[in-house]
Each structure stands twice: as C-alpha cells, then as structure tokens.
Amino acid sequence: MLQVDVSKRLGELTVEAAFTSDGRVTGLFGASGAGKTSLINMIAGLLRPDVGTISIDGEILDDAAAGTHVAVHRRRIGYVFQDARLFPHLDVRRNLDYGRRMNRLAEDAALWRRVTDLLDISHLLDRRPGKLSGGERQRVALGRALLSQPRLLLLDEPLGSLDEERKEEILPYLVRLRDEAGIPMVYVSHDPSEMRKLATQIAMIQHGRVTAFGGGEVLPAAHAPV
Ligand SMILES: Nc1ncnc2c1ncn2[C@@H]1O[C@H](COP(=O)(O)OP(=O)(O)OP(=O)(O)O)[C@@H](O)[C@H]1O
C-alpha cells in the first residue's frame, strides 16, 4: 500500500497531497502544471517533501519531521518517463539489463522471458534505440523498469509523446502489465480515456491538491476540459 501525505513549495505552487492507495494502478489525473510530475518525483525520491511522509507497505521512504529520506536507488521503484530515455549507445538487450545490473540483482532467465514476452520485444534485442519506433522504445523502457524488479512502478505520461495510433498499440501492453505483472503502478496522465482504461483508483490533482479520489466518477465527462 502506498501512503502519501506531503507538502512541497515549488515556486508559485504548493503541492499539498494526501492519499492512500492499495489499487493496482493509481492514476494521477490533472491539467498541465497541476503538480502531477512533482508528486511522483517525490514518490521516486527525486524531490524531497518540505513536510510529511511517504511510505510503501509500511516502510517509511520519507519523513520530513524525522529527517528520513531514502535515496532514489534504494527505493526499489521503477520510473518510466514520457520520452523513453533509453541509452542510445546500448542495444536493447543492454538497455533492458541495465536496471538489474545497477541493482546488483542475479540474472533471472524466467523473468527475462516473461517480461520480453509480455511486451513483445524479444525480436528487438540486438537493435539500438535509434532503430526503434516510438512505441517500441516505450515498450523497452517499460521492460527495463520491470527487470529492475521494482515494488512500485511510476509512469509519467508514458504515452504522451506518441500519436493516437501508437497509443492504441501500447495501451494493451499496459493493461497486461496491470493484470499480469503484479506490480502496483502510479500512472500520470491528463487523458481521461487513458485513465478509464487503466486506473483502478484515480486522484484528481488541481493546483497541487488532491481534489477528488475514487473511481472513474472523479474524471470529467468525456470531452469536457480538465
Ligand atoms: N523546482 C521548481 N521550482 C519552481 N517551480 C517549479 C519547480 N518544479 C515545478 N515547478 C512548477 O510547479 C508546477 C507543477 O509542475 P509539474 O511538472 O509537477 O506539473 P504537471 O502536473 O506534471 O504538469 P505537466 O502535465 O505539464 O507535466 C508548474 O507550474 C512548474 O512550473
């Protein structure tokens, strides 16, 4: 279970968010500038809250009052960005293996096969990122995050840089991830239809605050502005 109760001043905006999520996919939904990325950067450990706590399954990752701040690489949290951020000089195989090596995890052939099958990327292993489509790059980025065996996966607009066709190509993989990988996810998007398809719990973020938390009913009606 992910518990977040934090406050952080960022220039004009104060992100002040509290929510508890035991869902498989927690959606952070809100307009541009609402504070979604800042919030997941706090969960990732990239940003330190001014006040408050973050914990996963009872383990405290941040406690501002106690001076606790677990370092990014010790959180066992995977992060997939809008742009895949693969290493251009490494082929897909080495990109995929990066998280495992950084975390000093033993090789796990069964996990490798499961992840590469799930994301349908086994035929891409010898290619460099420059020779992949945007959708393939994002699938490799997801694979790299999964192979680092995270206990939580953060996805910040992973479909944001893709056109509609590519989004439709990737969405089923994300749904499979949700239903088969067993890793809880926090999914940031400003697209209500993506949220409806993926999120099992949704936090509506407006001006740095969680203004609603629940199911699809917290989303605006189709086509309404955020
Ligand atoms: N380090 C910082 N210093 C000052 N202001 C910041 C800082 N980081 C973010 N902000 C501001 O905080 C606000 C929230 O940014 P954030 O990236 O979290 O929003 P977002 O909801 O993820 O938006 P988007 O969907 O456009 O990525 C923005 O107005 C941004 O300019």
Ligand as a Chemical Component Dictionary entry (heavy atoms), coordinates in Angstrom:
data_LIG
# 
_chem_comp.id                   LIG 
_chem_comp.type                 NON-POLYMER 
_chem_comp.pdbx_formal_charge   0 
_chem_comp.three_letter_code    LIG 
# 
loop_
_chem_comp_atom.comp_id 
_chem_comp_atom.atom_id 
_chem_comp_atom.alt_atom_id 
_chem_comp_atom.type_symbol 
_chem_comp_atom.charge 
_chem_comp_atom.model_Cartn_x 
_chem_comp_atom.model_Cartn_y 
_chem_comp_atom.model_Cartn_z 
_chem_comp_atom.pdbx_ordinal 
LIG N1  N1  N 0 11.780 23.299 -8.978  1  
LIG C1  C1  C 0 10.755 24.098 -9.249  2  
LIG N2  N2  N 0 10.777 25.409 -8.913  3  
LIG C2  C2  C 0 9.732  26.213 -9.174  4  
LIG N3  N3  N 0 8.608  25.797 -9.767  5  
LIG C3  C3  C 0 8.531  24.526 -10.133 6  
LIG C4  C4  C 0 9.580  23.594 -9.899  7  
LIG N4  N4  N 0 9.219  22.393 -10.358 8  
LIG C5  C5  C 0 7.978  22.560 -10.873 9  
LIG N5  N5  N 0 7.579  23.816 -10.731 10 
LIG C6  C6  C 0 6.283  24.362 -11.132 11 
LIG O1  O1  O 0 5.297  23.612 -10.458 12 
LIG C7  C7  C 0 4.168  23.409 -11.296 13 
LIG C8  C8  C 0 3.825  21.936 -11.369 14 
LIG O2  O2  O 0 4.750  21.278 -12.224 15 
LIG P1  P1  P 0 4.585  19.726 -12.565 16 
LIG O3  O3  O 0 5.618  19.405 -13.593 17 
LIG O4  O4  O 0 4.608  18.943 -11.321 18 
LIG O5  O5  O 0 3.128  19.688 -13.202 19 
LIG P2  P2  P 0 2.413  18.562 -14.045 20 
LIG O6  O6  O 0 1.051  18.437 -13.484 21 
LIG O7  O7  O 0 3.243  17.331 -14.083 22 
LIG O8  O8  O 0 2.378  19.218 -15.480 23 
LIG P3  P3  P 0 2.609  18.562 -16.936 24 
LIG O9  O9  O 0 1.395  17.728 -17.197 25 
LIG O10 O10 O 0 2.695  19.771 -17.818 26 
LIG O11 O11 O 0 3.887  17.775 -16.879 27 
LIG C9  C9  C 0 4.488  24.054 -12.618 28 
LIG O12 O12 O 0 3.883  25.323 -12.658 29 
LIG C10 C10 C 0 6.002  24.181 -12.606 30 
LIG O13 O13 O 0 6.416  25.296 -13.356 31 
# 
loop_
_chem_comp_bond.comp_id 
_chem_comp_bond.atom_id_1 
_chem_comp_bond.atom_id_2 
_chem_comp_bond.value_order 
_chem_comp_bond.pdbx_ordinal 
LIG N1  C1  SING 1  
LIG C1  N2  SING 2  
LIG C1  C4  DOUB 3  
LIG N2  C2  DOUB 4  
LIG C2  N3  SING 5  
LIG N3  C3  DOUB 6  
LIG C3  C4  SING 7  
LIG C3  N5  SING 8  
LIG C4  N4  SING 9  
LIG N4  C5  DOUB 10 
LIG C5  N5  SING 11 
LIG N5  C6  SING 12 
LIG C6  O1  SING 13 
LIG C6  C10 SING 14 
LIG O1  C7  SING 15 
LIG C7  C8  SING 16 
LIG C7  C9  SING 17 
LIG C8  O2  SING 18 
LIG O2  P1  SING 19 
LIG P1  O3  DOUB 20 
LIG P1  O4  SING 21 
LIG P1  O5  SING 22 
LIG O5  P2  SING 23 
LIG P2  O6  DOUB 24 
LIG P2  O7  SING 25 
LIG P2  O8  SING 26 
LIG O8  P3  SING 27 
LIG P3  O9  DOUB 28 
LIG P3  O10 SING 29 
LIG P3  O11 SING 30 
LIG C9  O12 SING 31 
LIG C9  C10 SING 32 
LIG C10 O13 SING 33 
# 
